[in-house]
Amino acid sequence: MGNSVLWIRNDFRFHDNTALINAINDIKDNENLIFIYHLDPEIIKIETTSYAYFFSSLNSYYESCLKKGLDIYFLYGEILTCFDTLLNEFSNIDKIYYNTIECGYGKSQEQKLNRFLKRKNVEVFSFYDHHLHSANKVLKEDNSHYKVFTHYYNKWMSSKKPEEQNIDYAKLSEIILSDFSKKDLIGKEKFIELRKLLNIDFSMFTGEENARECLADFMNSKLCSYNENREYPFLDGTSRLSHYLTTGQLSVREVFNAATMMPFSLGQEIFIKELAWRDFYNMIYYFHPNQHNEEIIEKYRYINWEYDEENFIKWKSGLTGFPIIDAAMRQLREEGWMHNRLRMITASFLIKDLLIDWRLGEKYFSEMLIDYDIASNIGGWQWAASVGTDAVPYFRIFNPITQSKKYDPEGKFIKRYVKELEDIPIQYIHEPFKFKKQLEENYGIDIKKLYVSPIVDHKTQRQKALEMFNI
C-alpha cells in the first residue's frame, strides 16, 4: 500500500484545486493521501501585514479541513530536512502532488525539492493552477515571449482556457490520512505558536466560502459597471478578489468562467483583461527572473536615485501634504489594501516626485498588501518607474493634484482617510495649502495647524525627474 502526499502551498481551497483533484483521481484502493504544509523559517514574518494575511488564510483553510474531518501534517524547518523527516515518519510515500509556483523563491524551493525526491525514488506530479495560462504557454510564433501587453492579450484571448474541475469529496473522505498522533509534531506546535501571534483579525476576508460569496456579489452587482466605477477610489467598484486569488482561496478558472457566463458588457471585457494582465506579469517575471532587483530596460539600471529618508518615511506614513497620496497610504496602513488607481499615483509620486528608488516602494508594498503577488507587484512598480516592459513612458508623470481632482472630485475618499481635512470645503480639498488665505479668512481654518505642508513642489520635481530619466 502506497501513500501519496499533497503539498499545500498558495492554494487554500478544495474546489478546482488541480493538484488535489489529480491526487484523488490517481489514488487506488488501499492507498492514502496525506495533506502537508511546510512552514518555512525564511518566510515566516508574522510582523508584516502581507504575511499575516497569508497565514490567516492558511488558518482558515486548516479550520475548513477540520470541519471536513481532515487534518494537515505541518513541517517546520529547512525544506529538504523536513521532507526527509516526512519520508521517515510515513512509510511507503511514493508520490507527491503540488501546484507549481513559476517564479521567485517558490520556484527555487520546488526545484531543490524535486532533485531530492528523485534521489529518494518518489514520483513528483506538479500542475499549473495559479494562472489561466502558464508563463511559457502564450508565446509568439517563434516561441519567444511577448513584451507588449496588447499583442500578448490578443493571443491570450484566442488560447483555449483550462476547464474548471469539481472535487470528489466522497472519495477524499475515504482516502485521507489524518491520524498523526504518533508522529513528529514539531511542525504542528510551531503552527499553533504562530496562530497565537496573529494580532489582526482577517476572518471576514479569508476562507473559500467568503471568496466565492465575494465572487458572486461582484458578478451580480458590480461587473456590468466595472469599466467606469473601477477608476474611482471613493466607490466600491472593484472586485476585491485579488487577495483570494493570490492565496489560492479562489480558483482563477472559476473567476474567468463566472465572468464569461455573464451578459456582455464593457465591464466584463475590462475585467477579463485584468486577468490577462495577471498572466502577463507572471510571464514577464518568469523570463526575467532578476526583475525584482533589476530594471528590464538596461539603460535605466544606472539611474542615480536620490534618497531622503525623512521623505520616504512621510510617504509611507501618509504625511506628504498631498491629500490624495496621504489618503491612499493611510488606507494601505489601515486595511492592507489600496485601490489600483492609487497604487499608480503613489508609486509615481515616490519615483518621480521624491526621486526614490522604485525597489524601496515595491518592498514596502510587499510587506503591506494582503493581495501581494510578487510578479504583479514588481511589474506594476517597473511600469510606474518606466523601467519595465511595456511601461509608461518616462515623461508621463502623474500630477497628484490633477489625479485627485479627476478621480476623487468631491474629496470623499480623501476625507475618509485624512480625518484632519474632513471639514475642508470641496473646492479646496485637493491642495489646501494653495488656499490657506481663503480658508483662514472665510472659514477660520488655519491649515498650517491642521495638516502637514507639501514636502516637495511637484513642478520642480517633475523637471528633475525628466532630466534624471533622459539618459
C-alpha positions as CSV (number, residue, x, y, z in Angstrom):
1,M,0.0,0.0,0.0
2,G,1.5,3.4,-1.0
3,N,0.9,6.8,0.4
4,S,0.6,10.0,-1.6
5,V,1.3,13.5,-0.4
6,L,-0.5,16.7,-1.3
7,W,1.9,19.6,-0.7
8,I,-0.3,22.6,0.1
9,R,1.2,25.9,-1.0
10,N,-0.7,29.0,-2.1
11,D,-3.8,27.0,-2.9
12,F,-6.0,27.2,0.2
13,R,-9.2,25.7,-1.3
14,F,-10.9,22.4,-2.3
15,H,-12.9,23.4,-5.4
16,D,-11.0,23.2,-8.7
17,N,-7.7,22.6,-6.9
18,T,-5.7,20.9,-9.7
19,A,-3.1,19.0,-7.7
20,L,-5.7,17.8,-5.1
21,I,-8.2,16.7,-7.8
22,N,-5.5,14.8,-9.7
23,A,-4.2,13.1,-6.5
24,I,-7.8,12.0,-5.6
25,N,-8.3,10.6,-9.1
26,D,-5.0,8.8,-9.2
27,I,-5.2,7.0,-5.8
28,K,-6.1,3.4,-5.9
29,D,-7.8,1.1,-3.4
30,N,-6.0,0.8,0.0
31,E,-3.9,3.9,-0.7
32,N,-3.9,7.1,1.4
33,L,-3.4,10.8,0.8
34,I,-1.6,13.0,3.3
35,F,-2.1,16.8,3.4
36,I,1.1,18.5,4.4
37,Y,2.1,22.2,4.7
38,H,5.7,23.4,5.1
39,L,6.3,26.3,7.4
40,D,9.5,27.9,6.0
41,P,11.5,29.8,8.6
42,E,12.8,32.1,5.8
43,I,9.3,33.5,5.0
44,I,7.6,33.4,8.4
45,K,7.5,37.1,9.1
46,I,4.3,37.5,11.0
47,E,5.0,41.2,11.7
48,T,4.3,42.1,8.0
49,T,0.6,42.6,7.0
50,S,1.0,40.6,3.9
51,Y,2.3,37.5,5.7
52,A,-0.2,37.9,8.5
53,Y,-3.0,37.7,5.9
54,F,-1.4,34.8,4.2
55,F,-1.1,32.9,7.5
56,S,-4.7,33.8,8.4
57,S,-5.7,32.3,5.1
58,L,-3.8,29.2,5.9
59,N,-5.5,29.1,9.3
60,S,-9.0,29.4,7.7
61,Y,-8.1,26.6,5.3
62,Y,-6.9,24.4,8.3
63,E,-10.2,25.1,10.1
64,S,-12.1,24.2,7.0
65,C,-10.2,20.9,6.8
66,L,-11.0,20.0,10.4
67,K,-14.7,20.6,9.7
68,K,-14.5,18.1,6.9
69,G,-12.8,15.6,9.1
70,L,-9.3,16.2,7.6
71,D,-6.1,17.2,9.2
72,I,-2.8,18.7,7.9
73,Y,0.6,17.5,8.8
74,F,2.8,20.5,9.4
75,L,6.6,20.6,8.7
76,Y,8.9,23.3,10.1
77,G,12.5,23.9,9.1
78,E,14.7,23.7,6.1
79,I,12.8,22.2,3.3
80,L,14.9,19.1,2.5
81,T,15.3,18.3,6.2
82,C,11.6,18.5,6.6
83,F,10.8,16.2,3.6
84,D,13.4,13.8,4.7
85,T,11.6,13.6,8.1
86,L,8.3,13.2,6.3
87,L,9.6,10.2,4.3
88,N,10.8,8.6,7.6
89,E,7.7,9.3,9.6
90,F,5.3,7.9,7.0
91,S,6.1,4.6,5.3
92,N,5.7,3.9,1.6
93,I,5.4,7.5,0.4
94,D,5.8,7.1,-3.4
95,K,4.1,10.1,-4.9
96,I,3.9,13.9,-4.2
97,Y,1.4,16.2,-5.8
98,Y,1.6,20.0,-5.8
99,N,0.7,23.1,-7.7
100,T,3.8,24.7,-9.1
101,I,5.0,28.3,-8.4
102,E,6.6,29.5,-11.6
103,C,8.7,32.4,-10.3
104,G,10.8,33.6,-7.4
105,Y,11.6,31.8,-4.1
106,G,8.8,29.3,-4.5
107,K,10.2,28.1,-7.8
108,S,13.7,27.7,-6.4
109,Q,12.4,25.7,-3.5
110,E,10.5,23.2,-5.6
111,Q,13.4,22.7,-7.9
112,K,15.6,21.9,-5.0
113,L,12.9,19.6,-3.6
114,N,12.4,17.8,-6.9
115,R,16.1,16.9,-7.1
116,F,15.9,15.5,-3.6
117,L,12.7,13.5,-4.2
118,K,14.2,12.0,-7.4
119,R,17.1,10.6,-5.4
120,K,14.6,9.1,-3.0
121,N,12.6,7.5,-5.8
122,V,9.5,9.5,-5.1
123,E,7.4,10.5,-8.1
124,V,6.5,14.1,-8.4
125,F,3.4,15.4,-10.1
126,S,3.2,19.2,-10.4
127,F,0.4,21.2,-12.0
128,Y,-0.2,24.7,-13.3
129,D,-3.1,26.0,-11.2
130,H,-2.4,29.6,-10.2
131,H,-3.0,31.3,-13.5
132,L,-5.2,30.7,-16.5
133,H,-2.1,30.2,-18.7
134,S,1.4,29.2,-17.5
135,A,4.3,31.5,-18.3
136,N,5.5,29.6,-21.3
137,K,2.1,28.9,-22.8
138,V,1.2,32.1,-24.6
139,L,4.2,32.8,-26.8
140,K,5.0,34.3,-30.2
141,E,5.2,32.0,-33.3
142,D,9.0,31.8,-32.8
143,N,8.5,30.8,-29.2
144,S,9.9,34.0,-27.8
145,H,7.9,35.8,-25.2
146,Y,5.8,38.9,-25.7
147,K,7.0,42.2,-24.5
148,V,3.9,44.3,-25.3
149,F,0.6,43.5,-23.5
150,T,-1.7,44.2,-26.4
151,H,-0.1,41.6,-28.5
152,Y,0.0,39.2,-25.6
153,Y,-3.6,39.8,-24.8
154,N,-4.8,39.0,-28.4
155,K,-3.0,35.7,-28.3
156,W,-4.2,35.1,-24.7
157,M,-7.8,35.6,-25.6
158,S,-7.6,33.2,-28.5
159,S,-6.0,30.5,-26.4
160,K,-8.2,27.7,-25.0
161,K,-8.7,28.0,-21.3
162,P,-8.3,25.1,-18.9
163,E,-11.5,23.6,-17.6
164,E,-12.8,24.1,-14.1
165,Q,-13.0,20.8,-12.1
166,N,-15.1,19.6,-9.3
167,I,-13.8,17.6,-6.4
168,D,-14.9,14.1,-5.4
169,Y,-15.5,14.8,-1.6
170,A,-16.7,11.2,-1.0
171,K,-13.5,9.6,-2.3
172,L,-11.4,12.2,-0.5
173,S,-13.0,11.3,2.9
174,E,-12.2,7.6,2.2
175,I,-8.5,8.1,1.3
176,I,-7.4,10.9,3.6
177,L,-4.9,10.0,6.3
178,S,-5.4,12.3,9.3
179,D,-4.2,10.3,12.4
180,F,-0.8,11.9,13.3
181,S,-0.9,11.1,17.0
182,K,2.3,9.0,16.9
183,K,4.2,11.3,14.5
184,D,6.7,14.1,15.0
185,L,4.5,17.2,15.8
186,I,7.2,19.9,15.9
187,G,5.6,21.5,12.8
188,K,2.1,21.4,14.4
189,E,3.5,23.0,17.6
190,K,5.1,25.8,15.5
191,F,1.8,26.3,13.7
192,I,-0.1,26.7,17.0
193,E,2.6,29.1,18.2
194,L,2.2,31.3,15.1
195,R,-1.6,31.3,15.4
196,K,-1.2,32.9,18.8
197,L,0.9,35.7,17.4
198,L,-1.8,36.8,14.9
199,N,-2.9,40.3,16.0
200,I,-5.0,41.2,13.1
201,D,-8.5,39.7,12.6
202,F,-8.8,38.8,8.9
203,S,-11.5,36.2,9.4
204,M,-14.1,38.2,7.4
205,F,-11.7,38.2,4.4
206,T,-10.4,34.7,4.4
207,G,-11.8,31.3,3.5
208,E,-13.1,29.6,0.4
209,E,-16.7,30.3,1.3
210,N,-16.1,34.0,1.7
211,A,-14.2,34.1,-1.5
212,R,-17.0,32.5,-3.5
213,E,-19.5,34.8,-1.9
214,C,-17.4,37.8,-2.9
215,L,-17.2,36.5,-6.5
216,A,-20.9,36.1,-6.7
217,D,-21.6,39.6,-5.3
218,F,-19.2,41.1,-7.8
219,M,-20.6,39.3,-10.8
220,N,-24.2,40.1,-9.9
221,S,-23.9,43.7,-8.8
222,K,-20.6,45.3,-10.0
223,L,-19.3,43.6,-13.2
224,C,-21.5,45.5,-15.7
225,S,-20.3,48.9,-14.4
226,Y,-16.7,47.8,-13.7
227,N,-15.3,49.7,-16.6
228,E,-16.5,53.0,-15.1
229,N,-16.6,52.5,-11.4
230,R,-13.2,50.8,-11.0
231,E,-11.4,54.1,-11.6
232,Y,-12.9,55.9,-8.6
233,P,-11.5,55.0,-5.1
234,F,-14.4,56.6,-3.3
235,L,-16.7,54.0,-4.9
236,D,-16.9,50.3,-4.1
237,G,-16.4,49.4,-7.7
238,T,-13.5,46.9,-7.8
239,S,-13.8,43.1,-7.5
240,R,-11.9,42.8,-4.2
241,L,-10.9,39.3,-5.4
242,S,-7.2,39.8,-5.6
243,H,-6.3,38.6,-2.1
244,Y,-8.4,35.5,-2.6
245,L,-6.6,34.7,-5.9
246,T,-3.1,35.3,-4.7
247,T,-3.6,32.9,-1.7
248,G,-5.5,30.4,-3.9
249,Q,-8.7,30.6,-1.8
250,L,-10.4,31.2,-5.2
251,S,-9.8,29.4,-8.5
252,V,-8.9,31.8,-11.3
253,R,-10.7,29.4,-13.7
254,E,-13.9,29.8,-11.6
255,V,-13.5,33.6,-11.8
256,F,-13.0,33.5,-15.6
257,N,-15.9,31.2,-16.2
258,A,-18.2,33.3,-13.9
259,A,-17.3,36.4,-15.9
260,T,-17.7,34.8,-19.3
261,M,-21.2,33.5,-18.4
262,M,-22.5,37.0,-17.6
263,P,-24.1,39.1,-20.4
264,F,-21.6,41.0,-22.5
265,S,-20.7,44.4,-21.1
266,L,-17.7,46.7,-21.2
267,G,-17.2,45.9,-17.6
268,Q,-16.9,42.2,-18.4
269,E,-14.4,42.9,-21.1
270,I,-12.2,45.1,-18.9
271,F,-12.3,42.7,-16.0
272,I,-11.2,39.7,-18.2
273,K,-8.4,41.9,-19.5
274,E,-7.3,42.3,-15.8
275,L,-7.0,38.5,-15.5
276,A,-4.8,38.6,-18.6
277,W,-2.6,41.3,-17.0
278,R,-2.1,38.9,-14.1
279,D,-0.9,36.2,-16.5
280,F,1.2,38.7,-18.5
281,Y,3.2,39.9,-15.4
282,N,3.7,36.3,-14.3
283,M,5.1,35.5,-17.8
284,I,7.4,38.6,-17.7
285,Y,8.8,37.6,-14.3
286,Y,9.4,34.1,-15.5
287,F,11.5,35.2,-18.4
288,H,13.2,38.0,-16.3
289,P,13.9,36.2,-13.0
290,N,16.1,39.1,-11.8
291,Q,13.3,41.6,-12.3
292,H,12.8,42.0,-8.5
293,N,16.0,44.0,-8.3
294,E,17.0,44.8,-11.9
295,E,15.3,47.0,-14.4
296,I,14.3,45.3,-17.6
297,I,15.3,48.3,-19.7
298,E,19.1,48.2,-19.3
299,K,19.9,51.9,-19.6
300,Y,17.8,52.6,-16.6
301,R,19.9,50.3,-14.4
302,Y,22.3,53.2,-13.9
303,I,19.9,55.9,-12.6
304,N,21.4,57.8,-9.7
305,W,18.4,57.7,-7.4
306,E,18.0,60.2,-4.6
307,Y,17.2,59.0,-1.1
308,D,15.7,61.3,1.5
309,E,14.9,59.0,4.5
310,E,12.6,61.6,6.1
311,N,10.6,62.0,2.8
312,F,10.4,58.2,2.4
313,I,9.0,57.8,6.0
314,K,6.5,60.6,5.3
315,W,5.4,58.8,2.1
316,K,4.9,55.6,4.0
317,S,3.0,57.3,6.8
318,G,0.7,59.4,4.6
319,L,2.2,62.7,5.6
320,T,3.3,64.2,2.3
321,G,1.0,67.2,2.3
322,F,-0.7,65.9,-0.9
323,P,-4.1,64.8,0.3
324,I,-4.7,62.0,-2.3
325,I,-1.3,60.5,-1.7
326,D,-1.8,60.6,2.1
327,A,-5.3,59.1,1.9
328,A,-4.0,56.3,-0.2
329,M,-1.0,55.5,2.0
330,R,-3.2,55.6,5.1
331,Q,-5.7,53.2,3.5
332,L,-2.8,50.8,2.9
333,R,-1.6,51.0,6.6
334,E,-5.1,50.6,7.9
335,E,-6.5,48.0,5.6
336,G,-3.6,46.3,3.9
337,W,-5.1,47.1,0.6
338,M,-5.1,50.0,-1.9
339,H,-7.2,50.9,-4.9
340,N,-5.3,50.2,-8.2
341,R,-5.6,53.8,-9.4
342,L,-4.0,54.9,-6.2
343,R,-1.2,52.3,-6.5
344,M,-0.2,54.0,-9.7
345,I,-0.4,57.5,-8.3
346,T,1.5,56.8,-5.1
347,A,4.2,54.8,-7.0
348,S,4.6,57.7,-9.5
349,F,4.9,60.1,-6.6
350,L,7.6,58.2,-4.8
351,I,9.6,57.6,-8.0
352,K,9.1,60.8,-10.0
353,D,8.4,63.4,-7.3
354,L,10.6,62.1,-4.5
355,L,13.1,60.5,-6.9
356,I,13.4,57.5,-4.6
357,D,14.3,54.1,-6.0
358,W,11.3,52.1,-7.1
359,R,12.7,49.0,-5.3
360,L,12.1,50.6,-1.9
361,G,8.4,51.2,-2.8
362,E,8.0,47.7,-4.1
363,K,9.4,46.3,-0.9
364,Y,7.1,48.3,1.3
365,F,4.1,47.3,-0.7
366,S,5.3,43.7,-0.5
367,E,5.1,44.0,3.3
368,M,1.8,45.8,3.5
369,L,-0.5,44.4,0.8
370,I,-2.8,41.5,1.7
371,D,-3.1,40.7,-2.0
372,Y,0.7,40.8,-2.6
373,D,1.6,38.9,-5.7
374,I,5.3,39.2,-6.4
375,A,5.1,39.2,-10.2
376,S,2.2,41.7,-10.4
377,N,3.7,44.0,-7.7
378,I,7.1,44.1,-9.4
379,G,5.5,44.5,-12.8
380,G,3.4,47.4,-11.5
381,W,6.3,49.2,-9.9
382,Q,8.5,48.8,-13.0
383,W,5.6,50.1,-15.1
384,A,5.3,53.2,-12.9
385,A,9.0,53.7,-12.9
386,S,9.2,53.4,-16.8
387,V,11.9,50.8,-16.4
388,G,10.0,47.6,-17.3
389,T,8.4,46.0,-20.3
390,D,5.5,47.9,-21.9
391,A,5.9,50.5,-19.2
392,V,4.5,54.0,-19.1
393,P,6.9,56.5,-20.9
394,Y,9.3,58.2,-18.5
395,F,7.9,61.6,-19.4
396,R,4.4,60.6,-18.4
397,I,4.4,61.8,-14.8
398,F,1.2,61.7,-12.7
399,N,0.3,65.1,-11.3
400,P,-1.1,64.2,-7.9
401,I,-3.4,67.3,-7.8
402,T,-4.8,66.6,-11.3
403,Q,-5.3,62.9,-10.5
404,S,-7.0,63.8,-7.2
405,K,-9.5,66.2,-8.9
406,K,-10.3,63.7,-11.6
407,Y,-10.7,60.5,-9.6
408,D,-11.9,61.9,-6.2
409,P,-13.6,65.1,-7.4
410,E,-15.6,65.8,-4.1
411,G,-12.8,64.6,-1.9
412,K,-14.9,61.8,-0.4
413,F,-12.0,59.3,-0.4
414,I,-9.6,61.9,1.0
415,K,-12.0,62.8,3.9
416,R,-12.5,59.1,4.7
417,Y,-8.8,58.6,5.5
418,V,-7.3,62.1,6.1
419,K,-9.6,63.0,9.0
420,E,-8.0,66.3,9.6
421,L,-9.3,67.5,6.3
422,E,-13.0,66.3,6.7
423,D,-14.2,69.9,7.3
424,I,-12.3,71.5,4.4
425,P,-14.7,72.7,1.6
426,I,-14.7,70.7,-1.6
427,Q,-13.1,73.4,-3.7
428,Y,-10.0,73.5,-1.5
429,I,-9.7,69.8,-0.6
430,H,-7.1,68.8,-3.3
431,E,-4.5,71.4,-2.5
432,P,-5.5,73.1,0.8
433,F,-2.2,75.0,1.2
434,K,-2.8,76.8,-2.1
435,F,-5.8,78.3,-0.5
436,K,-4.6,78.9,3.1
437,K,-5.6,82.6,3.0
438,Q,-9.2,81.8,1.8
439,L,-9.6,79.1,4.4
440,E,-8.5,81.4,7.2
441,E,-10.5,84.4,6.1
442,N,-13.7,82.7,5.1
443,Y,-13.8,79.7,7.4
444,G,-11.4,80.5,10.3
445,I,-9.3,77.5,9.4
446,D,-5.5,77.7,10.0
447,I,-4.4,74.9,7.6
448,K,-0.8,75.1,9.0
449,K,-2.1,73.8,12.3
450,L,-4.4,71.3,10.8
451,Y,-2.4,69.5,8.1
452,V,1.2,69.0,7.0
453,S,2.6,71.2,4.3
454,P,3.7,69.6,0.9
455,I,7.1,68.1,1.2
456,V,8.0,68.9,-2.4
457,D,7.0,71.1,-5.2
458,H,5.6,68.9,-8.0
459,K,6.6,71.2,-10.9
460,T,10.2,71.4,-9.7
461,Q,10.4,67.6,-9.0
462,R,8.9,66.8,-12.4
463,Q,11.6,68.7,-14.2
464,K,14.3,66.9,-12.1
465,A,12.7,63.5,-13.0
466,L,12.7,64.3,-16.7
467,E,16.4,65.2,-16.5
468,M,17.2,62.1,-14.5
469,F,15.4,59.7,-16.9
470,N,16.6,61.3,-20.1
471,I,19.7,59.1,-20.5
